[in-house]
Amino acid sequence: MTDTRSHEVPFAGTSTSRDASDAMGKLSSGIYDLIGVRGKASDSHPGVMDCPGKDTKTYFRIFHPWSFYPASASDLDVAMERLKEGLSKNGWEIITYGPDTSKNQNIKLVADNDNKKASVKIIKMAKNDPAMLSLDVVSGCYKVPDGEEVERF
């Protein structure tokens, strides 16, 4: 699912973009539940993007970028550890975990869920004001049912 393993995006199945978007929202909600500390999530909604090398009228991916702002910056470490542990226990394979190449050396976690055909990238931005987690959840490639086209929103 991620560039570290392969450039091939997995096939996620047949679905309308609305249904796939709803499923991605539920997946993000499950990740939110793993955070386990008080705070506030940004109000964002999943969107539709193209599948590399596929017909844009019949194939699509769902992406859902969102942020989490803990009530206390000191809770970021707890949240990140809970995500690392919770994702591993819930069908996610941790692909990358450690400092990124930025000046701030943000901690980056990348995980794939082969059963859900999804990937998540989480960046702990402790030096931001306010401190936050940046999350990007993305699906594999879906194909719309025969006779339908991708609905973009």
DSSP file with accessible surface (Angstrom, degrees, kcal/mol):
  #  RESIDUE AA STRUCTURE BP1 BP2  ACC     N-H-->O    O-->H-N    N-H-->O    O-->H-N    TCO  KAPPA ALPHA  PHI   PSI    X-CA   Y-CA   Z-CA
    1    1 A M              0   0   22      0, 0.0     2,-0.2     0, 0.0   118,-0.1   0.000 360.0 360.0 360.0 -34.5    0.0    0.0    0.0
    2    2 A T    >>  -     0   0   15      1,-0.1     4,-2.4   108,-0.0     3,-1.5  -0.663 360.0-113.8-103.7 161.2    2.8    2.4    0.8
    3    3 A D  T 34 S+     0   0  125      1,-0.3    -1,-0.1    -2,-0.2     4,-0.1   0.724 111.4  67.8 -62.5 -21.0    5.7    3.6   -1.3
    4    4 A T  T 34 S+     0   0   94      1,-0.1    -1,-0.3     2,-0.1     3,-0.1   0.787 114.3  26.4 -72.1 -23.7    8.1    1.8    1.0
    5    5 A R  T <4 S-     0   0  102     -3,-1.5     2,-0.3     1,-0.4    -2,-0.2   0.800 132.1 -21.5-103.7 -41.7    6.8   -1.6   -0.1
    6    6 A S     <  -     0   0   52     -4,-2.4    -1,-0.4     2,-0.1    -2,-0.1  -0.975  39.1-132.4-166.8 153.4    5.5   -1.1   -3.6
    7    7 A H  S    S+     0   0  157     -2,-0.3     2,-0.4    -3,-0.1    -4,-0.1   0.501  79.3 106.2 -89.1  -4.8    4.2    1.4   -6.0
    8    8 A E        -     0   0  142     -6,-0.1    -2,-0.1    -5,-0.0    -3,-0.1  -0.632  64.3-146.5 -79.3 122.8    1.3   -0.9   -6.7
    9    9 A V        -     0   0   24     -2,-0.4   131,-0.1    43,-0.1    -2,-0.1  -0.799  24.1-121.2 -88.7 127.7   -2.0    0.3   -5.2
   10   10 A P        -     0   0   32      0, 0.0   131,-2.7     0, 0.0     2,-0.5  -0.281  22.2-107.1 -70.1 154.9   -4.2   -2.7   -4.2
   11   11 A F  E     -a  141   0A 106    129,-0.2   131,-0.2     1,-0.1     3,-0.1  -0.686  29.2-169.5 -79.7 125.8   -7.7   -3.2   -5.6
   12   12 A A  E     -     0   0A  24    129,-3.7     2,-0.2    -2,-0.5   130,-0.2   0.519  41.9-105.9 -97.4  -8.2  -10.2   -2.5   -2.8
   13   13 A G  E     -a  142   0A  19    128,-0.7   130,-2.1     2,-0.1     2,-0.5  -0.684  47.8 -43.9 118.2-170.7  -13.3   -3.9   -4.5
   14   14 A T  E     +a  143   0A  89     -2,-0.2     2,-0.3   128,-0.2   130,-0.2  -0.877  69.8 133.2-104.2 131.5  -16.4   -2.5   -6.2
   15   15 A S        -     0   0   20    128,-2.1     2,-0.2    -2,-0.5    -2,-0.1  -0.977  55.1-101.3-166.3 157.0  -18.2    0.4   -4.6
   16   16 A T     >  -     0   0   30     -2,-0.3     4,-2.3   128,-0.2     5,-0.2  -0.522  40.2-116.5 -76.7 157.8  -19.8    3.7   -5.2
   17   17 A S  H  > S+     0   0    2    132,-0.2     4,-2.3     1,-0.2     5,-0.2   0.865 115.4  54.9 -66.8 -31.4  -17.6    6.6   -4.1
   18   18 A R  H  > S+     0   0  113      2,-0.2     4,-2.3     1,-0.2    -1,-0.2   0.938 110.3  44.3 -64.5 -47.7  -20.3    7.6   -1.5
   19   19 A D  H  > S+     0   0   98      2,-0.2     4,-2.2     1,-0.2    -2,-0.2   0.910 114.6  49.0 -64.6 -40.7  -20.3    4.1    0.1
   20   20 A A  H  X S+     0   0    2     -4,-2.3     4,-2.3     2,-0.2    -1,-0.2   0.894 110.2  52.1 -65.8 -37.0  -16.5    4.0    0.0
   21   21 A S  H  X S+     0   0   11     -4,-2.3     4,-2.4     2,-0.2    -2,-0.2   0.920 108.6  50.2 -63.8 -43.0  -16.3    7.4    1.6
   22   22 A D  H  X S+     0   0   96     -4,-2.3     4,-2.1     1,-0.2    -2,-0.2   0.918 110.6  50.0 -61.1 -42.9  -18.6    6.3    4.4
   23   23 A A  H  X S+     0   0   48     -4,-2.2     4,-2.2     1,-0.2    -2,-0.2   0.901 109.9  50.6 -63.2 -39.5  -16.4    3.3    5.0
   24   24 A M  H  X S+     0   0    7     -4,-2.3     4,-2.7     2,-0.2    -1,-0.2   0.896 107.5  53.8 -67.0 -37.8  -13.3    5.5    5.1
   25   25 A G  H  X S+     0   0   25     -4,-2.4     4,-2.2     1,-0.2    -1,-0.2   0.916 109.8  47.6 -60.4 -41.8  -15.0    7.8    7.6
   26   26 A K  H  X S+     0   0  157     -4,-2.1     4,-2.1     2,-0.2    -2,-0.2   0.888 110.6  51.9 -66.7 -38.7  -15.7    4.7    9.9
   27   27 A L  H  X S+     0   0   27     -4,-2.2     4,-1.8     2,-0.2    -2,-0.2   0.939 110.8  47.5 -63.2 -45.1  -12.1    3.6    9.5
   28   28 A S  H  X S+     0   0    3     -4,-2.7     4,-2.7     1,-0.2    -2,-0.2   0.895 109.4  54.5 -61.7 -38.8  -10.8    7.0   10.5
   29   29 A S  H  X S+     0   0   62     -4,-2.2     4,-2.3     1,-0.2    -1,-0.2   0.896 105.9  51.9 -63.1 -39.3  -13.2    7.0   13.5
   30   30 A G  H  X S+     0   0   34     -4,-2.1     4,-1.0     2,-0.2    -1,-0.2   0.883 109.7  49.2 -64.3 -37.5  -11.8    3.7   14.6
   31   31 A I  H >X S+     0   0    2     -4,-1.8     4,-0.8     2,-0.2     3,-0.7   0.928 108.5  53.8 -66.9 -42.4   -8.3    5.2   14.5
   32   32 A Y  H >X S+     0   0   87     -4,-2.7     3,-1.2     1,-0.3     4,-0.7   0.913 104.0  56.0 -55.7 -43.8   -9.6    8.2   16.5
   33   33 A D  H 3< S+     0   0  112     -4,-2.3     3,-0.3     1,-0.3    -1,-0.3   0.811 100.9  58.7 -61.1 -29.7  -10.9    5.8   19.1
   34   34 A L  H << S+     0   0   42     -4,-1.0    -1,-0.3    -3,-0.7    -2,-0.2   0.740  87.7  75.6 -71.9 -21.9   -7.4    4.3   19.5
   35   35 A I  H << S-     0   0    1     -3,-1.2    47,-0.2    -4,-0.8    -1,-0.2   0.919  73.9-172.9 -59.2 -45.5   -5.9    7.7   20.4
   36   36 A G     <  +     0   0   44     -4,-0.7     2,-0.3    -3,-0.3    -1,-0.1   0.648  41.5 101.9  66.4  17.2   -7.4    7.4   23.9
   37   37 A V  S    S-     0   0   24     42,-0.0    -1,-0.2    39,-0.0     2,-0.1  -0.941  79.1 -94.4-127.4 157.1   -6.6   10.9   25.2
   38   38 A R  S    S+     0   0  195     -2,-0.3    33,-2.5    -3,-0.1    34,-0.4  -0.396  71.6  99.7 -67.7 143.1   -8.7   14.0   25.6
   39   39 A G  E     -C   70   0B  31     31,-0.3     2,-0.4    32,-0.1    29,-0.0  -0.976  63.4 -83.6 167.2-168.2   -8.6   16.4   22.7
   40   40 A K  E     -C   69   0B 142     29,-2.6    29,-3.1    -2,-0.3     2,-0.3  -0.988  24.5-146.3-134.2 135.5  -10.3   17.6   19.5
   41   41 A A  E     -C   68   0B  30     -2,-0.4    27,-0.2    27,-0.2    -2,-0.0  -0.713  31.0-105.7 -95.2 149.1  -10.2   16.3   16.0
   42   42 A S        -     0   0   40     25,-2.7     2,-1.2    -2,-0.3    -1,-0.1  -0.331  32.2-113.5 -66.7 156.7  -10.5   18.6   13.0
   43   43 A D        +     0   0  139     23,-0.1     2,-0.3     2,-0.0    -1,-0.1  -0.743  61.8 140.6 -95.8  86.6  -13.8   18.6   11.1
   44   44 A S        -     0   0   37     -2,-1.2    22,-0.0    23,-0.1    20,-0.0  -0.889  36.8-146.0-126.8 161.8  -12.8   17.1    7.8
   45   45 A H        -     0   0  141     -2,-0.3    18,-0.1     1,-0.0    -2,-0.0  -0.918  29.3 -94.5-126.7 152.0  -14.5   14.7    5.4
   46   46 A P        -     0   0   18      0, 0.0     2,-0.2     0, 0.0    18,-0.2  -0.239  42.0-161.3 -61.8 152.5  -13.2   12.1    3.1
   47   47 A G  E     -D   63   0B   6     16,-3.0    16,-2.1   -26,-0.0     2,-0.4  -0.774  16.2-109.4-129.1 175.0  -12.6   13.0   -0.6
   48   48 A V  E     +D   62   0B  19    105,-0.8     2,-0.3    -2,-0.2    14,-0.2  -0.884  33.6 172.5-110.6 137.2  -12.1   11.3   -3.9
   49   49 A M  E     -D   61   0B  60     12,-2.6    12,-2.7    -2,-0.4     2,-0.1  -0.908  34.1 -90.3-136.8 167.8   -8.9   11.0   -5.8
   50   50 A D        -     0   0   84     -2,-0.3    10,-0.2    10,-0.2     6,-0.1  -0.356  30.1-123.7 -76.0 156.7   -7.7    9.2   -9.0
   51   51 A a    >   -     0   0    3      8,-0.4     3,-2.0     3,-0.1     8,-0.1  -0.868  40.9-102.5 -94.9 131.3   -6.1    5.8   -9.1
   52   52 A P  T 3  S-     0   0   86      0, 0.0   -43,-0.1     0, 0.0     3,-0.1  -0.313 100.5  -0.6 -58.6 127.1   -2.7    5.9  -10.8
   53   53 A G  T 3  S+     0   0   91      1,-0.2     2,-0.3    -2,-0.0    -3,-0.0   0.583 108.6 113.2  74.4  11.0   -2.9    4.6  -14.3
   54   54 A K  S <  S-     0   0   98     -3,-2.0     2,-0.2     5,-0.1    -1,-0.2  -0.809  80.0 -85.9-116.2 159.4   -6.6    3.8  -14.2
   55   55 A D    >>  -     0   0   87     -2,-0.3     4,-2.2     1,-0.2     3,-1.0  -0.419  34.1-147.4 -61.2 121.1   -9.7    5.2  -16.0
   56   56 A T  T 34 S+     0   0   65      1,-0.2    -1,-0.2    -2,-0.2    94,-0.1   0.625  92.6  60.7 -72.2 -12.2  -10.8    8.2  -13.9
   57   57 A K  T 34 S+     0   0  120      1,-0.1    93,-2.1    92,-0.1    -1,-0.2   0.724 120.4  21.2 -84.0 -23.1  -14.5    7.7  -14.7
   58   58 A T  T <4 S+     0   0   34     -3,-1.0    86,-2.4    91,-0.2     2,-0.4   0.564 116.5  60.3-122.7 -13.1  -14.6    4.2  -13.2
   59   59 A Y  E  <  +B  143   0A  51     -4,-2.2    -8,-0.4    84,-0.2     2,-0.3  -0.937  57.1 154.1-121.0 145.3  -11.7    3.9  -10.7
   60   60 A F  E     -B  142   0A   0     82,-2.0    82,-3.4    -2,-0.4     2,-0.3  -0.979  28.7-141.1-158.2 164.2  -11.0    6.0   -7.6
   61   61 A R  E     -D   49   0B  28    -12,-2.7   -12,-2.6    -2,-0.3     2,-0.4  -0.918  19.5-132.9-124.7 157.7   -9.4    6.1   -4.2
   62   62 A I  E     -D   48   0B   0     78,-0.4    77,-2.6    -2,-0.3     2,-0.4  -0.917  21.1-173.0-110.9 135.2  -10.7    7.7   -1.0
   63   63 A F  E     -DE  47 138B  73    -16,-2.1   -16,-3.0    -2,-0.4    75,-0.2  -0.954   8.1-172.2-125.4 147.7   -8.5    9.9    1.1
   64   64 A H  E     - E   0 137B  17     73,-2.9    73,-1.8    -2,-0.4     2,-0.4  -0.774   4.5-174.5-140.8  95.0   -9.3   11.4    4.5
   65   65 A P  E     + E   0 136B  49      0, 0.0     2,-0.3     0, 0.0    71,-0.2  -0.739  19.6 152.3 -87.3 135.8   -6.8   13.9    6.0
   66   66 A W  E     - E   0 135B  12     69,-2.9    69,-3.3    -2,-0.4     2,-0.3  -0.969  30.4-135.7-154.7 168.2   -7.5   15.1    9.5
   67   67 A S  E     - E   0 134B  20     -2,-0.3   -25,-2.7    67,-0.2     2,-0.4  -0.918   4.9-150.1-128.5 154.0   -5.7   16.4   12.6
   68   68 A F  E     -CE  41 133B   1     65,-2.5    65,-2.6    -2,-0.3   -27,-0.2  -0.996   6.1-165.4-127.0 128.3   -6.0   15.7   16.3
   69   69 A Y  E     -C   40   0B  82    -29,-3.1   -29,-2.6    -2,-0.4    63,-0.2  -0.943  17.7-142.7-113.2 107.7   -5.2   18.4   18.9
   70   70 A P  E     -C   39   0B  17      0, 0.0   -31,-0.3     0, 0.0     3,-0.1  -0.343  19.4-120.9 -69.5 154.2   -4.7   16.9   22.4
   71   71 A A  S    S+     0   0   63    -33,-2.5     2,-0.4     1,-0.2   -32,-0.1   0.846 105.1  28.1 -60.5 -32.3   -6.0   18.8   25.5
   72   72 A S  S >  S-     0   0   50    -34,-0.4     3,-2.2     1,-0.1     4,-0.3  -0.997  76.3-136.6-132.4 134.2   -2.4   18.8   26.7
   73   73 A A  T >  S+     0   0   63     -2,-0.4     3,-1.8     1,-0.3     4,-0.4   0.826 104.8  66.1 -57.9 -29.5    0.8   18.7   24.5
   74   74 A S  T >> S+     0   0   83      1,-0.3     4,-0.6     2,-0.2     3,-0.5   0.719  89.4  67.2 -67.0 -17.3    2.3   16.2   26.9
   75   75 A D  H <> S+     0   0   46     -3,-2.2     4,-2.8     1,-0.2    -1,-0.3   0.572  77.5  84.2 -78.1  -9.3   -0.5   13.7   25.8
   76   76 A L  H <> S+     0   0    2     -3,-1.8     4,-2.6    -4,-0.3    -1,-0.2   0.914  89.3  49.3 -59.6 -43.8    1.0   13.5   22.3
   77   77 A D  H <> S+     0   0   93     -3,-0.5     4,-2.3    -4,-0.4    -1,-0.2   0.925 112.6  47.6 -61.9 -43.6    3.5   10.8   23.3
   78   78 A V  H  X S+     0   0   58     -4,-0.6     4,-2.5     1,-0.2    -2,-0.2   0.938 112.6  49.5 -61.4 -46.2    0.7    8.8   25.0
   79   79 A A  H  X S+     0   0    0     -4,-2.8     4,-2.4     1,-0.2    -2,-0.2   0.921 111.1  48.9 -60.5 -44.3   -1.5    9.1   21.9
   80   80 A M  H  X S+     0   0    1     -4,-2.6     4,-2.6     2,-0.2    -1,-0.2   0.912 111.9  48.4 -65.8 -41.5    1.3    8.1   19.6
   81   81 A E  H  X S+     0   0   94     -4,-2.3     4,-2.6     2,-0.2     5,-0.3   0.908 111.5  50.4 -64.3 -40.4    2.1    5.0   21.7
   82   82 A R  H  X S+     0   0  119     -4,-2.5     4,-3.1   -47,-0.2     5,-0.3   0.893 111.4  48.6 -65.3 -38.5   -1.5    4.0   21.9
   83   83 A L  H  X S+     0   0    0     -4,-2.4     4,-3.0    -5,-0.2     5,-0.3   0.942 111.4  49.2 -64.8 -46.5   -1.9    4.3   18.1
   84   84 A K  H  X S+     0   0   72     -4,-2.6     4,-1.5     1,-0.2    -2,-0.2   0.939 119.7  37.6 -58.9 -46.7    1.2    2.3   17.5
   85   85 A E  H  X S+     0   0  112     -4,-2.6     4,-1.7     2,-0.2    -2,-0.2   0.930 118.8  48.0 -71.0 -46.4    0.0   -0.5   19.9
   86   86 A G  H  X S+     0   0   11     -4,-3.1     4,-0.6    -5,-0.3    -2,-0.2   0.891 110.0  50.8 -66.1 -41.3   -3.6   -0.3   18.9
   87   87 A L  H ><>S+     0   0    0     -4,-3.0     5,-2.2    -5,-0.3     3,-1.3   0.945 109.5  52.0 -60.9 -44.7   -3.1   -0.3   15.2
   88   88 A S  H ><5S+     0   0   65     -4,-1.5     3,-0.7    -5,-0.3    -1,-0.2   0.859 110.7  48.0 -59.4 -36.5   -0.9   -3.4   15.5
   89   89 A K  H 3<5S+     0   0  150     -4,-1.7    -1,-0.3     1,-0.2    -2,-0.2   0.547 108.9  56.5 -81.0  -8.9   -3.6   -5.2   17.5
   90   90 A N  T <<5S-     0   0   97     -3,-1.3    -1,-0.2    -4,-0.6    -2,-0.2  -0.109 127.1 -80.2-120.0  35.1   -6.3   -4.3   15.0
   91   91 A G  T < 5S+     0   0   45     -3,-0.7     2,-0.4     1,-0.3    23,-0.4   0.553  88.9 127.2  88.8   6.3   -5.0   -5.7   11.8
   92   92 A W      < -     0   0   18     -5,-2.2     2,-0.6    -6,-0.2    -1,-0.3  -0.810  48.9-145.7 -99.1 140.5   -2.6   -2.9   10.8
   93   93 A E  E     -F  112   0B  95     19,-3.5    19,-2.2    -2,-0.4     2,-0.6  -0.908  18.1-131.3-103.2 122.6    1.1   -3.6    9.9
   94   94 A I  E     +F  111   0B  44     -2,-0.6    17,-0.3    17,-0.2     3,-0.1  -0.634  30.6 173.2 -74.5 118.2    3.5   -0.9   11.1
   95   95 A I  E     +     0   0B  38     15,-3.1     2,-0.4    -2,-0.6    16,-0.2   0.833  66.2  14.0 -93.7 -42.0    5.6   -0.1    8.0
   96   96 A T  E     +F  110   0B  44     14,-1.7    14,-2.5     2,-0.0    -1,-0.4  -0.999  59.2 167.1-138.4 138.0    7.5    2.9    9.4
   97   97 A Y  E     +F  109   0B  76     -2,-0.4    12,-0.2    12,-0.2    10,-0.0  -0.886  41.4  60.2-151.2 119.2    8.0    4.3   12.8
   98   98 A G  E    S-F  108   0B  16     10,-1.7    10,-3.3    -2,-0.3    -2,-0.0  -0.907  84.1 -28.2 154.8-176.7   10.5    7.0   13.8
   99   99 A P  E     -F  107   0B  82      0, 0.0     8,-0.2     0, 0.0     7,-0.1  -0.326  55.1-138.6 -66.5 143.1   11.7   10.5   13.2
  100  100 A D        -     0   0   30      6,-2.9     5,-0.0     1,-0.0     7,-0.0  -0.216  29.2 -98.5 -87.1-172.6   11.2   12.0    9.7
  101  101 A T  S    S+     0   0  146      4,-0.1    -1,-0.0    -2,-0.1     2,-0.0   0.351  82.8 116.3 -92.9   6.9   13.7   14.1    7.8
  102  102 A S  S >  S-     0   0   39      4,-0.2     3,-1.5     1,-0.1    -2,-0.0  -0.251  81.5-108.3 -72.6 164.4   12.2   17.4    8.8
  103  103 A K  T 3  S+     0   0  197      1,-0.3    -1,-0.1     2,-0.1    -2,-0.0   0.855 121.7  52.0 -58.0 -36.1   14.1   20.0   10.9
  104  104 A N  T 3  S-     0   0   51      1,-0.0    -1,-0.3     2,-0.0    22,-0.1   0.532 102.7-133.6 -80.4  -7.7   11.7   19.2   13.8
  105  105 A Q    <   -     0   0  109     -3,-1.5    -2,-0.1     1,-0.1    -4,-0.1   0.919  31.7-164.4  52.6  47.2   12.4   15.5   13.5
  106  106 A N        -     0   0   16     -7,-0.1    -6,-2.9     1,-0.1     2,-0.5  -0.309  22.1-111.7 -58.9 146.2    8.6   14.8   13.8
  107  107 A I  E     -FG  99 124B  36     17,-0.9    17,-3.2    -8,-0.2     2,-0.4  -0.703  35.9-162.8 -83.1 129.2    7.8   11.2   14.6
  108  108 A K  E     -FG  98 123B  66    -10,-3.3   -10,-1.7    -2,-0.5     2,-0.4  -0.944  10.3-171.5-118.7 133.3    6.1    9.5   11.6
  109  109 A L  E     -FG  97 122B   0     13,-3.0    13,-3.3    -2,-0.4     2,-0.4  -0.994   2.9-175.7-121.5 126.7    4.1    6.3   11.8
  110  110 A V  E     +FG  96 121B  12    -14,-2.5   -15,-3.1    -2,-0.4   -14,-1.7  -0.993   9.8 174.1-122.2 130.2    2.9    4.6    8.5
  111  111 A A  E     -FG  94 120B   0      9,-2.5     9,-2.8    -2,-0.4     2,-0.4  -0.990  16.7-153.2-138.2 146.0    0.7    1.5    8.7
  112  112 A D  E     -FG  93 119B   2    -19,-2.2   -19,-3.5    -2,-0.3     2,-0.5  -0.920   3.7-158.9-116.1 145.4   -1.1   -0.7    6.2
  113  113 A N  E  >> - G   0 118B   6      5,-3.1     5,-1.8    -2,-0.4     4,-0.9  -0.925   6.0-173.1-121.9 100.8   -4.2   -2.8    6.7
  114  114 A D  T  45S+     0   0   76     -2,-0.5    -1,-0.1   -23,-0.4     3,-0.1   0.846  84.5  53.7 -64.7 -33.9   -4.3   -5.4    4.0
  115  115 A N  T  45S+     0   0  147    -24,-0.4    -1,-0.2     1,-0.2   -23,-0.1   0.898 117.3  36.2 -67.7 -39.4   -7.9   -6.6    5.0
  116  116 A K  T  45S-     0   0  127    -25,-0.2    24,-0.3     2,-0.1    -1,-0.2   0.499 103.9-131.1 -88.5  -7.5   -9.3   -3.1    4.7
  117  117 A K  T  <5 +     0   0   72     -4,-0.9    23,-2.2     1,-0.2     2,-0.3   0.948  66.4 122.0  53.2  52.4   -7.1   -2.2    1.7
  118  118 A A  E   < -GH 113 139B   1     -5,-1.8    -5,-3.1    21,-0.2     2,-0.3  -0.950  47.5-157.2-141.9 160.4   -6.1    1.1    3.5
  119  119 A S  E     -GH 112 138B   8     19,-2.6    19,-2.7    -2,-0.3     2,-0.4  -0.973   6.1-159.4-136.6 149.7   -3.0    2.9    4.7
  120  120 A V  E     -GH 111 137B   0     -9,-2.8    -9,-2.5    -2,-0.3     2,-0.5  -0.994   4.2-164.6-132.2 139.4   -2.5    5.6    7.3
  121  121 A K  E     -GH 110 136B  81     15,-2.2    15,-2.3    -2,-0.4     2,-0.4  -0.997  12.5-174.5-120.4 124.2    0.3    8.1    7.8
  122  122 A I  E     -GH 109 135B   0    -13,-3.3   -13,-3.0    -2,-0.5     2,-0.5  -0.982   4.6-168.2-122.1 129.4    0.4    9.7   11.2
  123  123 A I  E     -GH 108 134B  22     11,-2.6    11,-2.6    -2,-0.4     2,-0.8  -0.977  14.4-145.3-121.1 123.6    2.9   12.5   12.0
  124  124 A K  E     -GH 107 133B  29    -17,-3.2   -17,-0.9    -2,-0.5     2,-0.8  -0.800  14.5-171.3 -86.6 113.0    3.4   13.7   15.6
  125  125 A M  E >   + H   0 132B  39      7,-3.0     7,-1.4    -2,-0.8     3,-1.0  -0.667  18.2 160.7-107.9  75.1    4.1   17.4   15.4
  126  126 A A  T 3  S+     0   0   54     -2,-0.8    -1,-0.2     1,-0.2     5,-0.1   0.771  71.9  53.9 -69.0 -27.3    5.1   18.2   19.0
  127  127 A K  T 3  S+     0   0  144     -3,-0.2    -1,-0.2   -23,-0.1     4,-0.1   0.489  86.2 103.1 -90.7  -2.6    6.8   21.5   18.1
  128  128 A N  S <  S-     0   0   62     -3,-1.0     3,-0.0     4,-0.1    -3,-0.0  -0.391  82.7-103.3 -71.0 158.8    3.8   22.9   16.3
  129  129 A D  S    S+     0   0  164      1,-0.4     2,-0.1     2,-0.1    -2,-0.1  -0.911 118.9  26.6-124.6 100.2    1.7   25.5   18.1
  130  130 A P  S    S-     0   0   78      0, 0.0    -1,-0.4     0, 0.0    -2,-0.1   0.497 107.2-124.8 -84.1 158.7   -0.6   24.0   18.9
  131  131 A A        +     0   0   12     -5,-0.1     2,-0.3    -2,-0.1    -5,-0.2  -0.332  45.7 161.6 -62.9 145.8    0.9   20.5   19.2
  132  132 A M  E     - H   0 125B  21     -7,-1.4    -7,-3.0   -63,-0.2     2,-0.5  -0.985  43.3-116.8-159.1 166.1   -1.0   18.0   17.0
  133  133 A L  E     -EH  68 124B   0    -65,-2.6   -65,-2.5    -2,-0.3     2,-0.5  -0.961  26.0-152.8-107.1 132.4   -1.2   14.7   15.2
  134  134 A S  E     -EH  67 123B  25    -11,-2.6   -11,-2.6    -2,-0.5     2,-0.4  -0.938  16.7-169.9-104.6 124.6   -1.6   14.9   11.4
  135  135 A L  E     -EH  66 122B   0    -69,-3.3   -69,-2.9    -2,-0.5     2,-0.4  -0.957  14.5-176.1-121.9 134.9   -3.4   11.9   10.0
  136  136 A D  E     -EH  65 121B  58    -15,-2.3   -15,-2.2    -2,-0.4     2,-0.4  -0.972   6.9-173.9-128.4 113.8   -3.8   10.9    6.4
  137  137 A V  E     +EH  64 120B   1    -73,-1.8   -73,-2.9    -2,-0.4     2,-0.4  -0.906   8.8 178.0-108.0 133.3   -5.9    7.8    5.7
  138  138 A V  E     -EH  63 119B  30    -19,-2.7   -19,-2.6    -2,-0.4   -75,-0.2  -0.995  15.8-141.3-139.7 144.1   -6.1    6.5    2.1
  139  139 A S  E     - H   0 118B   1    -77,-2.6   -21,-0.2    -2,-0.4   -22,-0.1  -0.466  23.5-106.0 -93.7 171.5   -7.8    3.5    0.5
  140  140 A G        -     0   0    0    -23,-2.2   -78,-0.4   -24,-0.3     2,-0.4  -0.072  61.8 -62.8 -75.3-171.2   -6.8    1.2   -2.3
  141  141 A a  E     -a   11   0A   6   -131,-2.7  -129,-3.7   -80,-0.1  -128,-0.7  -0.676  52.2-163.8 -84.7 128.5   -8.4    1.6   -5.7
  142  142 A Y  E     -aB  13  60A  32    -82,-3.4   -82,-2.0    -2,-0.4     2,-0.4  -0.772   9.4-145.0-103.0 156.2  -12.1    1.0   -6.0
  143  143 A K  E     -aB  14  59A  49   -130,-2.1  -128,-2.1    -2,-0.3   -84,-0.2  -0.970  21.9-124.8-117.7 133.4  -14.1    0.3   -9.2
  144  144 A V        -     0   0    1    -86,-2.4  -128,-0.2    -2,-0.4     3,-0.1  -0.415  39.8 -88.2 -71.9 154.6  -17.6    1.7   -9.4
  145  145 A P    >   -     0   0   37      0, 0.0     3,-2.0     0, 0.0    -1,-0.1  -0.260  61.5 -77.3 -58.6 151.7  -20.5   -0.7  -10.2
  146  146 A D  T 3  S+     0   0  142      1,-0.3     3,-0.1    -3,-0.1   -88,-0.0  -0.195 119.9  22.8 -51.5 137.0  -21.1   -1.3  -13.9
  147  147 A G  T 3  S+     0   0   89      1,-0.3     2,-0.3    -3,-0.1    -1,-0.3   0.403 106.1  98.2  85.8  -2.3  -23.1    1.6  -15.5
  148  148 A E    <   -     0   0   95     -3,-2.0     2,-0.3    -4,-0.1    -1,-0.3  -0.754  58.4-144.9-114.0 163.2  -22.0    4.1  -12.9
  149  149 A E        -     0   0  129     -2,-0.3  -132,-0.2    -3,-0.1   -91,-0.2  -0.875  35.6 -85.4-121.6 160.8  -19.3    6.8  -12.8
  150  150 A V        -     0   0   17    -93,-2.1     2,-0.5    -2,-0.3   -91,-0.1  -0.421  38.4-143.3 -64.7 130.4  -17.2    8.1  -10.0
  151  151 A E        -     0   0   91     -2,-0.2     2,-0.4     2,-0.0    -1,-0.1  -0.872  14.6-152.2 -96.3 124.4  -18.9   10.8   -8.0
  152  152 A R              0   0  110     -2,-0.5  -105,-0.0  -105,-0.0  -103,-0.0  -0.854 360.0 360.0-102.6 134.1  -16.4   13.5   -7.0
  153  153 A F              0   0   85     -2,-0.4  -105,-0.8  -136,-0.0    -2,-0.0  -0.922 360.0 360.0-146.9 360.0  -17.1   15.6   -3.8
